[in-house]
Amino acid sequence: MFYPTVFDKGDNLTHVVKDRNTCNCGFKYNVFPTFVRSDFKKIKFKPANTITCPRCKALGIKKFS
Ligand SMILES: [Zn+2]
């Protein structure tokens, strides 16, 4: 099972994407109000064991499985 994830350079964590602006833990990976094509490049599909944000793990993995 692969999850849409974004890597945050600020806290060095890999988050699970919830929608086009935020991650499961509430982290905003897209600070702009509009979703442009370049934003898709931030999203990488990765297996669950690469998700390092503990809050995304707790909240997110069940949702996508
Ligand atoms: Zn997170």
N, CA, C, O and the ligand as a Tripos MOL2 file, in Angstrom:
@<TRIPOS>MOLECULE
protein
  261   259    66     0     0
PROTEIN
NO_CHARGES

@<TRIPOS>ATOM
      1 N           0.8400   -1.1960    0.0000 N.3       1 MET1
      2 CA          0.0000    0.0000    0.0000 C.3       1 MET1
      3 C           0.8790    1.2520    0.0000 C.2       1 MET1
      4 O           1.7650    1.3970    0.8430 O.2       1 MET1
      5 N           0.6300    2.1450   -0.9430 N.am      2 PHE2
      6 CA          1.3860    3.3860   -1.0350 C.3       2 PHE2
      7 C           0.5040    4.5680   -0.6620 C.2       2 PHE2
      8 O          -0.7030    4.5710   -0.9080 O.2       2 PHE2
      9 N           1.1270    5.5570   -0.0720 N.am      3 TYR3
     10 CA          0.4110    6.7270    0.3990 C.3       3 TYR3
     11 C           0.9680    7.9810   -0.2650 C.2       3 TYR3
     12 O           2.1640    8.0660   -0.5470 O.2       3 TYR3
     13 N           0.0830    8.9640   -0.5160 N.am      4 PRO4
     14 CA          0.5990   10.2470   -1.0180 C.3       4 PRO4
     15 C           1.2740   10.9840    0.1310 C.2       4 PRO4
     16 O           0.6380   11.2570    1.1490 O.2       4 PRO4
     17 N           2.5380   11.3050   -0.0200 N.am      5 THR5
     18 CA          3.2840   11.9310    1.0670 C.3       5 THR5
     19 C           3.9700   13.2070    0.5790 C.2       5 THR5
     20 O           4.2160   13.3860   -0.6140 O.2       5 THR5
     21 N           4.2700   14.0820    1.5300 N.am      6 VAL6
     22 CA          5.1330   15.2300    1.2540 C.3       6 VAL6
     23 C           6.2230   15.2770    2.3210 C.2       6 VAL6
     24 O           5.9900   14.9630    3.4880 O.2       6 VAL6
     25 N           7.4110   15.6770    1.8910 N.am      7 PHE7
     26 CA          8.5210   15.8190    2.8260 C.3       7 PHE7
     27 C           8.6470   17.2720    3.2230 C.2       7 PHE7
     28 O           8.7200   18.1550    2.3680 O.2       7 PHE7
     29 N           8.6720   17.5190    4.5220 N.am      8 ASP8
     30 CA          8.8200   18.8800    5.0200 C.3       8 ASP8
     31 C          10.2570   19.0940    5.4590 C.2       8 ASP8
     32 O          10.7420   18.4560    6.3940 O.2       8 ASP8
     33 N          10.9350   20.0110    4.7620 N.am      9 LYS9
     34 CA         12.3350   20.2830    5.0850 C.3       9 LYS9
     35 C          12.4780   20.9510    6.4460 C.2       9 LYS9
     36 O          13.5060   20.8130    7.1080 O.2       9 LYS9
     37 N          11.4370   21.6770    6.8600 N.am     10 GLY10
     38 CA         11.4860   22.3910    8.1320 C.3      10 GLY10
     39 C          11.6240   21.4640    9.3210 C.2      10 GLY10
     40 O          12.4860   21.6650   10.1760 O.2      10 GLY10
     41 N          10.7760   20.4490    9.3770 N.am     11 ASP11
     42 CA         10.8490   19.5370   10.5330 C.3      11 ASP11
     43 C          11.4310   18.1790   10.1720 C.2      11 ASP11
     44 O          11.5120   17.2850   11.0140 O.2      11 ASP11
     45 N          11.8430   18.0280    8.8950 N.am     12 ASN12
     46 CA         12.5070   16.7890    8.4830 C.3      12 ASN12
     47 C          11.6170   15.5520    8.6120 C.2      12 ASN12
     48 O          12.0920   14.4620    8.9340 O.2      12 ASN12
     49 N          10.3200   15.7370    8.3570 N.am     13 LEU13
     50 CA          9.3860   14.6260    8.5030 C.3      13 LEU13
     51 C           8.6500   14.3870    7.1870 C.2      13 LEU13
     52 O           8.4150   15.3110    6.4080 O.2      13 LEU13
     53 N           8.2990   13.1460    6.9640 N.am     14 THR14
     54 CA          7.4630   12.8070    5.8200 C.3      14 THR14
     55 C           6.0180   12.6870    6.2980 C.2      14 THR14
     56 O           5.7010   11.8800    7.1730 O.2      14 THR14
     57 N           5.1460   13.5100    5.7030 N.am     15 HIS15
     58 CA          3.7440   13.5650    6.1070 C.3      15 HIS15
     59 C           2.8620   12.8610    5.0860 C.2      15 HIS15
     60 O           3.2460   12.6740    3.9310 O.2      15 HIS15
     61 N           1.6750   12.4770    5.5330 N.am     16 VAL16
     62 CA          0.6720   11.8960    4.6360 C.3      16 VAL16
     63 C          -0.2660   13.0130    4.1810 C.2      16 VAL16
     64 O          -0.8040   13.7590    4.9990 O.2      16 VAL16
     65 N          -0.4510   13.1160    2.8760 N.am     17 VAL17
     66 CA         -1.3210   14.1520    2.3300 C.3      17 VAL17
     67 C          -2.7870   13.8010    2.5800 C.2      17 VAL17
     68 O          -3.2390   12.6930    2.2920 O.2      17 VAL17
     69 N          -3.5180   14.7810    3.1260 N.am     18 LYS18
     70 CA         -4.9500   14.5900    3.3640 C.3      18 LYS18
     71 C          -5.7690   15.1960    2.2320 C.2      18 LYS18
     72 O          -6.6620   14.5480    1.6850 O.2      18 LYS18
     73 N          -5.4610   16.4350    1.8850 N.am     19 ASP19
     74 CA         -6.1450   17.0760    0.7700 C.3      19 ASP19
     75 C          -5.1400   17.9880    0.0650 C.2      19 ASP19
     76 O          -3.9330   17.8840    0.2810 O.2      19 ASP19
     77 N          -5.6600   18.8910   -0.7900 N.am     20 ARG20
     78 CA         -4.7230   19.6390   -1.6230 C.3      20 ARG20
     79 C          -3.9490   20.7330   -0.8820 C.2      20 ARG20
     80 O          -3.0850   21.3810   -1.4730 O.2      20 ARG20
     81 N          -4.2430   20.9430    0.3850 N.am     21 ASN21
     82 CA         -3.4910   21.9300    1.1530 C.3      21 ASN21
     83 C          -2.8020   21.3620    2.3910 C.2      21 ASN21
     84 O          -1.7330   21.8290    2.7820 O.2      21 ASN21
     85 N          -3.4060   20.3740    2.9920 N.am     22 THR22
     86 CA         -2.9210   19.9460    4.3050 C.3      22 THR22
     87 C          -2.6100   18.4510    4.3680 C.2      22 THR22
     88 O          -3.0310   17.6520    3.5320 O.2      22 THR22
     89 N          -1.8440   18.1240    5.4150 N.am     23 CYS23
     90 CA         -1.5500   16.7350    5.7270 C.3      23 CYS23
     91 C          -2.4760   16.2770    6.8420 C.2      23 CYS23
     92 O          -3.2210   17.0760    7.4090 O.2      23 CYS23
     93 N          -2.4280   15.0110    7.1470 N.am     24 ASN24
     94 CA         -3.2980   14.4580    8.1760 C.3      24 ASN24
     95 C          -3.1180   15.1170    9.5300 C.2      24 ASN24
     96 O          -4.0810   15.2730   10.2800 O.2      24 ASN24
     97 N          -1.8970   15.5040    9.8460 N.am     25 CYS25
     98 CA         -1.6330   16.1070   11.1540 C.3      25 CYS25
     99 C          -1.9910   17.5860   11.1790 C.2      25 CYS25
    100 O          -1.9270   18.2140   12.2360 O.2      25 CYS25
    101 N          -2.3690   18.1600   10.0260 N.am     26 GLY26
    102 CA         -2.7100   19.5750    9.9880 C.3      26 GLY26
    103 C          -1.6150   20.4400    9.3930 C.2      26 GLY26
    104 O          -1.8060   21.6400    9.1960 O.2      26 GLY26
    105 N          -0.4650   19.8390    9.1040 N.am     27 PHE27
    106 CA          0.6340   20.5740    8.4670 C.3      27 PHE27
    107 C           0.2110   21.0130    7.0720 C.2      27 PHE27
    108 O          -0.2830   20.2070    6.2840 O.2      27 PHE27
    109 N           0.4080   22.3050    6.7670 N.am     28 LYS28
    110 CA          0.0720   22.8180    5.4460 C.3      28 LYS28
    111 C           1.2910   22.7160    4.5360 C.2      28 LYS28
    112 O           2.2750   23.4350    4.7090 O.2      28 LYS28
    113 N           1.2100   21.8280    3.5840 N.am     29 TYR29
    114 CA          2.3270   21.6980    2.6460 C.3      29 TYR29
    115 C           2.1760   22.6510    1.4800 C.2      29 TYR29
    116 O           3.1540   22.9940    0.8170 O.2      29 TYR29
    117 N           0.9440   23.0780    1.2310 N.am     30 ASN30
    118 CA          0.6870   24.0200    0.1460 C.3      30 ASN30
    119 C           0.1920   25.3260    0.7440 C.2      30 ASN30
    120 O          -0.9560   25.4340    1.1740 O.2      30 ASN30
    121 N           1.0840   26.3220    0.7650 N.am     31 VAL31
    122 CA          0.7380   27.5820    1.4190 C.3      31 VAL31
    123 C          -0.0450   28.5110    0.5050 C.2      31 VAL31
    124 O          -0.5500   29.5430    0.9470 O.2      31 VAL31
    125 N          -0.1450   28.1500   -0.7610 N.am     32 PHE32
    126 CA         -0.8500   29.0050   -1.7080 C.3      32 PHE32
    127 C          -2.3110   28.5710   -1.8380 C.2      32 PHE32
    128 O          -2.6220   27.3830   -1.7570 O.2      32 PHE32
    129 N          -3.2020   29.5400   -2.0410 N.am     33 PRO33
    130 CA         -4.6260   29.1790   -2.1070 C.3      33 PRO33
    131 C          -4.9910   28.3710   -3.3500 C.2      33 PRO33
    132 O          -5.9720   27.6280   -3.3430 O.2      33 PRO33
    133 N          -4.2210   28.5130   -4.3950 N.am     34 THR34
    134 CA         -4.5240   27.7450   -5.6040 C.3      34 THR34
    135 C          -3.5370   26.5990   -5.7410 C.2      34 THR34
    136 O          -2.3780   26.6900   -5.3350 O.2      34 THR34
    137 N          -4.0260   25.5390   -6.3170 N.am     35 PHE35
    138 CA         -3.2140   24.3380   -6.4800 C.3      35 PHE35
    139 C          -2.6580   24.3280   -7.8950 C.2      35 PHE35
    140 O          -3.4050   24.1480   -8.8560 O.2      35 PHE35
    141 N          -1.3670   24.5190   -8.0240 N.am     36 VAL36
    142 CA         -0.7680   24.5520   -9.3560 C.3      36 VAL36
    143 C          -0.0430   23.2430   -9.6420 C.2      36 VAL36
    144 O           0.2050   22.4330   -8.7500 O.2      36 VAL36
    145 N           0.2780   23.0700  -10.8850 N.am     37 ARG37
    146 CA          0.8490   21.8010  -11.3060 C.3      37 ARG37
    147 C           2.1390   21.4490  -10.5590 C.2      37 ARG37
    148 O           2.4050   20.2790  -10.2840 O.2      37 ARG37
    149 N           2.9210   22.4530  -10.2420 N.am     38 SER38
    150 CA          4.1860   22.1780   -9.5470 C.3      38 SER38
    151 C           3.9620   21.5730   -8.1670 C.2      38 SER38
    152 O           4.8440   20.8990   -7.6350 O.2      38 SER38
    153 N           2.7830   21.8120   -7.5820 N.am     39 ASP39
    154 CA          2.5020   21.2260   -6.2740 C.3      39 ASP39
    155 C           2.4400   19.7070   -6.3350 C.2      39 ASP39
    156 O           2.7530   19.0210   -5.3620 O.2      39 ASP39
    157 N           2.0360   19.1960   -7.4840 N.am     40 PHE40
    158 CA          1.9790   17.7410   -7.6190 C.3      40 PHE40
    159 C           3.3570   17.1130   -7.4840 C.2      40 PHE40
    160 O           3.4880   15.9670   -7.0550 O.2      40 PHE40
    161 N           4.3820   17.8710   -7.8550 N.am     41 LYS41
    162 CA          5.7430   17.3400   -7.7780 C.3      41 LYS41
    163 C           6.1990   17.1100   -6.3440 C.2      41 LYS41
    164 O           7.0790   16.2900   -6.0830 O.2      41 LYS41
    165 N           5.5890   17.8420   -5.4200 N.am     42 LYS42
    166 CA          5.9450   17.6670   -4.0100 C.3      42 LYS42
    167 C           5.4100   16.3460   -3.4700 C.2      42 LYS42
    168 O           5.9490   15.7790   -2.5190 O.2      42 LYS42
    169 N           4.3390   15.8700   -4.0970 N.am     43 ILE43
    170 CA          3.6870   14.6700   -3.5810 C.3      43 ILE43
    171 C           4.3500   13.4360   -4.1700 C.2      43 ILE43
    172 O           4.4620   13.2810   -5.3860 O.2      43 ILE43
    173 N           4.7830   12.5660   -3.2730 N.am     44 LYS44
    174 CA          5.4270   11.3210   -3.6990 C.3      44 LYS44
    175 C           4.6860   10.1530   -3.0740 C.2      44 LYS44
    176 O           4.3670   10.1700   -1.8860 O.2      44 LYS44
    177 N           4.4190    9.1500   -3.8750 N.am     45 PHE45
    178 CA          3.7410    7.9720   -3.3430 C.3      45 PHE45
    179 C           4.7720    7.0160   -2.7500 C.2      45 PHE45
    180 O           5.6680    6.5240   -3.4370 O.2      45 PHE45
    181 N           4.6130    6.7710   -1.4510 N.am     46 LYS46
    182 CA          5.6000    5.9710   -0.7250 C.3      46 LYS46
    183 C           4.8970    4.9640    0.1700 C.2      46 LYS46
    184 O           3.7460    5.1680    0.5580 O.2      46 LYS46
    185 N           5.5880    3.8740    0.4990 N.am     47 PRO47
    186 CA          5.0040    2.8950    1.4240 C.3      47 PRO47
    187 C           4.9110    3.4420    2.8430 C.2      47 PRO47
    188 O           5.6140    4.3830    3.2100 O.2      47 PRO47
    189 N           4.0350    2.8380    3.6250 N.am     48 ALA48
    190 CA          3.7320    3.3340    4.9750 C.3      48 ALA48
    191 C           4.9640    3.4460    5.8620 C.2      48 ALA48
    192 O           5.0290    4.3350    6.7110 O.2      48 ALA48
    193 N           5.9350    2.5680    5.6850 N.am     49 ASN49
    194 CA          7.0840    2.5880    6.5900 C.3      49 ASN49
    195 C           8.0270    3.7610    6.3520 C.2      49 ASN49
    196 O           8.9840    3.9450    7.1040 O.2      49 ASN49
    197 N           7.7700    4.5570    5.3170 N.am     50 THR50
    198 CA          8.6000    5.7470    5.0950 C.3      50 THR50
    199 C           7.9810    7.0000    5.7090 C.2      50 THR50
    200 O           8.6000    8.0640    5.6970 O.2      50 THR50
    201 N           6.7760    6.8840    6.2410 N.am     51 ILE51
    202 CA          6.1180    8.0350    6.8620 C.3      51 ILE51
    203 C           6.7100    8.2340    8.2560 C.2      51 ILE51
    204 O           6.6410    7.3480    9.1080 O.2      51 ILE51
    205 N           7.2930    9.4120    8.4710 N.am     52 THR52
    206 CA          8.0010    9.6280    9.7250 C.3      52 THR52
    207 C           7.2670   10.5700   10.6770 C.2      52 THR52
    208 O           7.6320   10.6670   11.8490 O.2      52 THR52
    209 N           6.2420   11.2620   10.1920 N.am     53 CYS53
    210 CA          5.4930   12.1430   11.0920 C.3      53 CYS53
    211 C           4.6110   11.2770   11.9900 C.2      53 CYS53
    212 O           3.7260   10.5850   11.4870 O.2      53 CYS53
    213 N           4.8300   11.2990   13.3040 N.am     54 PRO54
    214 CA          4.0680   10.4080   14.1830 C.3      54 PRO54
    215 C           2.5750   10.7040   14.1840 C.2      54 PRO54
    216 O           1.7590    9.7940   14.3300 O.2      54 PRO54
    217 N           2.2170   11.9700   14.0210 N.am     55 ARG55
    218 CA          0.7870   12.3070   14.0360 C.3      55 ARG55
    219 C           0.1120   11.8620   12.7490 C.2      55 ARG55
    220 O          -1.0220   11.3830   12.7830 O.2      55 ARG55
    221 N           0.7870   12.0100   11.6160 N.am     56 CYS56
    222 CA          0.2320   11.5160   10.3590 C.3      56 CYS56
    223 C           0.0810   10.0050   10.4010 C.2      56 CYS56
    224 O          -0.9010    9.4590    9.8990 O.2      56 CYS56
    225 N           1.0410    9.3400   10.9940 N.am     57 LYS57
    226 CA          0.9800    7.8850   11.1110 C.3      57 LYS57
    227 C          -0.2380    7.4650   11.9090 C.2      57 LYS57
    228 O          -0.9850    6.5690   11.5140 O.2      57 LYS57
    229 N          -0.4240    8.1310   13.0420 N.am     58 ALA58
    230 CA         -1.5180    7.7670   13.9280 C.3      58 ALA58
    231 C          -2.8750    8.0390   13.2880 C.2      58 ALA58
    232 O          -3.8200    7.2680   13.4530 O.2      58 ALA58
    233 N          -2.9560    9.1460   12.5580 N.am     59 LEU59
    234 CA         -4.2490    9.5620   12.0160 C.3      59 LEU59
    235 C          -4.5000    9.0240   10.6190 C.2      59 LEU59
    236 O          -5.6450    8.7840   10.2350 O.2      59 LEU59
    237 N          -3.4240    8.8360    9.8560 N.am     60 GLY60
    238 CA         -3.6080    8.7020    8.4260 C.3      60 GLY60
    239 C          -3.6290    7.3160    7.8520 C.2      60 GLY60
    240 O          -4.3440    7.0680    6.8820 O.2      60 GLY60
    241 N          -2.8850    6.4190    8.4030 N.am     61 ILE61
    242 CA         -2.6610    5.1700    7.6880 C.3      61 ILE61
    243 C          -3.9310    4.3340    7.6020 C.2      61 ILE61
    244 O          -4.1810    3.6690    6.5960 O.2      61 ILE61
    245 N          -4.7170    4.3730    8.6490 N.am     62 LYS62
    246 CA         -5.9810    3.6280    8.6090 C.3      62 LYS62
    247 C          -6.8920    4.1630    7.5220 C.2      62 LYS62
    248 O          -7.5600    3.4080    6.8160 O.2      62 LYS62
    249 N          -6.9040    5.4870    7.4040 N.am     63 LYS63
    250 CA         -7.8110    6.1400    6.4680 C.3      63 LYS63
    251 C          -7.5950    5.7070    5.0250 C.2      63 LYS63
    252 O          -8.5470    5.5860    4.2530 O.2      63 LYS63
    253 N          -6.3480    5.4760    4.6710 N.am     64 PHE64
    254 CA         -6.0340    5.1520    3.2840 C.3      64 PHE64
    255 C          -6.0320    3.6550    2.9950 C.2      64 PHE64
    256 O          -5.9770    3.2470    1.8350 O.2      64 PHE64
    257 N          -6.0910    2.8420    4.0350 N.am     65 SER65
    258 CA         -5.9670    1.4110    3.8040 C.3      65 SER65
    259 C          -7.3130    0.7600    3.5200 C.2      65 SER65
    260 O          -7.3800   -0.4500    3.3020 O.2      65 SER65
    261 ZN          2.2740   15.0820    9.6160 Zn       66 ZN66
@<TRIPOS>BOND
     1     1     2 1
     2     2     3 1
     3     3     4 2
     4     3     5 am
     5     5     6 1
     6     6     7 1
     7     7     8 2
     8     7     9 am
     9     9    10 1
    10    10    11 1
    11    11    12 2
    12    11    13 am
    13    13    14 1
    14    14    15 1
    15    15    16 2
    16    15    17 am
    17    17    18 1
    18    18    19 1
    19    19    20 2
    20    19    21 am
    21    21    22 1
    22    22    23 1
    23    23    24 2
    24    23    25 am
    25    25    26 1
    26    26    27 1
    27    27    28 2
    28    27    29 am
    29    29    30 1
    30    30    31 1
    31    31    32 2
    32    31    33 am
    33    33    34 1
    34    34    35 1
    35    35    36 2
    36    35    37 am
    37    37    38 1
    38    38    39 1
    39    39    40 2
    40    39    41 am
    41    41    42 1
    42    42    43 1
    43    43    44 2
    44    43    45 am
    45    45    46 1
    46    46    47 1
    47    47    48 2
    48    47    49 am
    49    49    50 1
    50    50    51 1
    51    51    52 2
    52    51    53 am
    53    53    54 1
    54    54    55 1
    55    55    56 2
    56    55    57 am
    57    57    58 1
    58    58    59 1
    59    59    60 2
    60    59    61 am
    61    61    62 1
    62    62    63 1
    63    63    64 2
    64    63    65 am
    65    65    66 1
    66    66    67 1
    67    67    68 2
    68    67    69 am
    69    69    70 1
    70    70    71 1
    71    71    72 2
    72    71    73 am
    73    73    74 1
    74    74    75 1
    75    75    76 2
    76    75    77 am
    77    77    78 1
    78    78    79 1
    79    79    80 2
    80    79    81 am
    81    81    82 1
    82    82    83 1
    83    83    84 2
    84    83    85 am
    85    85    86 1
    86    86    87 1
    87    87    88 2
    88    87    89 am
    89    89    90 1
    90    90    91 1
    91    91    92 2
    92    91    93 am
    93    93    94 1
    94    94    95 1
    95    95    96 2
    96    95    97 am
    97    97    98 1
    98    98    99 1
    99    99   100 2
   100    99   101 am
   101   101   102 1
   102   102   103 1
   103   103   104 2
   104   103   105 am
   105   105   106 1
   106   106   107 1
   107   107   108 2
   108   107   109 am
   109   109   110 1
   110   110   111 1
   111   111   112 2
   112   111   113 am
   113   113   114 1
   114   114   115 1
   115   115   116 2
   116   115   117 am
   117   117   118 1
   118   118   119 1
   119   119   120 2
   120   119   121 am
   121   121   122 1
   122   122   123 1
   123   123   124 2
   124   123   125 am
   125   125   126 1
   126   126   127 1
   127   127   128 2
   128   127   129 am
   129   129   130 1
   130   130   131 1
   131   131   132 2
   132   131   133 am
   133   133   134 1
   134   134   135 1
   135   135   136 2
   136   135   137 am
   137   137   138 1
   138   138   139 1
   139   139   140 2
   140   139   141 am
   141   141   142 1
   142   142   143 1
   143   143   144 2
   144   143   145 am
   145   145   146 1
   146   146   147 1
   147   147   148 2
   148   147   149 am
   149   149   150 1
   150   150   151 1
   151   151   152 2
   152   151   153 am
   153   153   154 1
   154   154   155 1
   155   155   156 2
   156   155   157 am
   157   157   158 1
   158   158   159 1
   159   159   160 2
   160   159   161 am
   161   161   162 1
   162   162   163 1
   163   163   164 2
   164   163   165 am
   165   165   166 1
   166   166   167 1
   167   167   168 2
   168   167   169 am
   169   169   170 1
   170   170   171 1
   171   171   172 2
   172   171   173 am
   173   173   174 1
   174   174   175 1
   175   175   176 2
   176   175   177 am
   177   177   178 1
   178   178   179 1
   179   179   180 2
   180   179   181 am
   181   181   182 1
   182   182   183 1
   183   183   184 2
   184   183   185 am
   185   185   186 1
   186   186   187 1
   187   187   188 2
   188   187   189 am
   189   189   190 1
   190   190   191 1
   191   191   192 2
   192   191   193 am
   193   193   194 1
   194   194   195 1
   195   195   196 2
   196   195   197 am
   197   197   198 1
   198   198   199 1
   199   199   200 2
   200   199   201 am
   201   201   202 1
   202   202   203 1
   203   203   204 2
   204   203   205 am
   205   205   206 1
   206   206   207 1
   207   207   208 2
   208   207   209 am
   209   209   210 1
   210   210   211 1
   211   211   212 2
   212   211   213 am
   213   213   214 1
   214   214   215 1
   215   215   216 2
   216   215   217 am
   217   217   218 1
   218   218   219 1
   219   219   220 2
   220   219   221 am
   221   221   222 1
   222   222   223 1
   223   223   224 2
   224   223   225 am
   225   225   226 1
   226   226   227 1
   227   227   228 2
   228   227   229 am
   229   229   230 1
   230   230   231 1
   231   231   232 2
   232   231   233 am
   233   233   234 1
   234   234   235 1
   235   235   236 2
   236   235   237 am
   237   237   238 1
   238   238   239 1
   239   239   240 2
   240   239   241 am
   241   241   242 1
   242   242   243 1
   243   243   244 2
   244   243   245 am
   245   245   246 1
   246   246   247 1
   247   247   248 2
   248   247   249 am
   249   249   250 1
   250   250   251 1
   251   251   252 2
   252   251   253 am
   253   253   254 1
   254   254   255 1
   255   255   256 2
   256   255   257 am
   257   257   258 1
   258   258   259 1
   259   259   260 2
@<TRIPOS>SUBSTRUCTURE
     1 MET1         2 RESIDUE 1 A MET
     2 PHE2         6 RESIDUE 1 A PHE
     3 TYR3        10 RESIDUE 1 A TYR
     4 PRO4        14 RESIDUE 1 A PRO
     5 THR5        18 RESIDUE 1 A THR
     6 VAL6        22 RESIDUE 1 A VAL
     7 PHE7        26 RESIDUE 1 A PHE
     8 ASP8        30 RESIDUE 1 A ASP
     9 LYS9        34 RESIDUE 1 A LYS
    10 GLY10       38 RESIDUE 1 A GLY
    11 ASP11       42 RESIDUE 1 A ASP
    12 ASN12       46 RESIDUE 1 A ASN
    13 LEU13       50 RESIDUE 1 A LEU
    14 THR14       54 RESIDUE 1 A THR
    15 HIS15       58 RESIDUE 1 A HIS
    16 VAL16       62 RESIDUE 1 A VAL
    17 VAL17       66 RESIDUE 1 A VAL
    18 LYS18       70 RESIDUE 1 A LYS
    19 ASP19       74 RESIDUE 1 A ASP
    20 ARG20       78 RESIDUE 1 A ARG
    21 ASN21       82 RESIDUE 1 A ASN
    22 THR22       86 RESIDUE 1 A THR
    23 CYS23       90 RESIDUE 1 A CYS
    24 ASN24       94 RESIDUE 1 A ASN
    25 CYS25       98 RESIDUE 1 A CYS
    26 GLY26      102 RESIDUE 1 A GLY
    27 PHE27      106 RESIDUE 1 A PHE
    28 LYS28      110 RESIDUE 1 A LYS
    29 TYR29      114 RESIDUE 1 A TYR
    30 ASN30      118 RESIDUE 1 A ASN
    31 VAL31      122 RESIDUE 1 A VAL
    32 PHE32      126 RESIDUE 1 A PHE
    33 PRO33      130 RESIDUE 1 A PRO
    34 THR34      134 RESIDUE 1 A THR
    35 PHE35      138 RESIDUE 1 A PHE
    36 VAL36      142 RESIDUE 1 A VAL
    37 ARG37      146 RESIDUE 1 A ARG
    38 SER38      150 RESIDUE 1 A SER
    39 ASP39      154 RESIDUE 1 A ASP
    40 PHE40      158 RESIDUE 1 A PHE
    41 LYS41      162 RESIDUE 1 A LYS
    42 LYS42      166 RESIDUE 1 A LYS
    43 ILE43      170 RESIDUE 1 A ILE
    44 LYS44      174 RESIDUE 1 A LYS
    45 PHE45      178 RESIDUE 1 A PHE
    46 LYS46      182 RESIDUE 1 A LYS
    47 PRO47      186 RESIDUE 1 A PRO
    48 ALA48      190 RESIDUE 1 A ALA
    49 ASN49      194 RESIDUE 1 A ASN
    50 THR50      198 RESIDUE 1 A THR
    51 ILE51      202 RESIDUE 1 A ILE
    52 THR52      206 RESIDUE 1 A THR
    53 CYS53      210 RESIDUE 1 A CYS
    54 PRO54      214 RESIDUE 1 A PRO
    55 ARG55      218 RESIDUE 1 A ARG
    56 CYS56      222 RESIDUE 1 A CYS
    57 LYS57      226 RESIDUE 1 A LYS
    58 ALA58      230 RESIDUE 1 A ALA
    59 LEU59      234 RESIDUE 1 A LEU
    60 GLY60      238 RESIDUE 1 A GLY
    61 ILE61      242 RESIDUE 1 A ILE
    62 LYS62      246 RESIDUE 1 A LYS
    63 LYS63      250 RESIDUE 1 A LYS
    64 PHE64      254 RESIDUE 1 A PHE
    65 SER65      258 RESIDUE 1 A SER
    66 ZN66       261 GROUP 0 **** ****
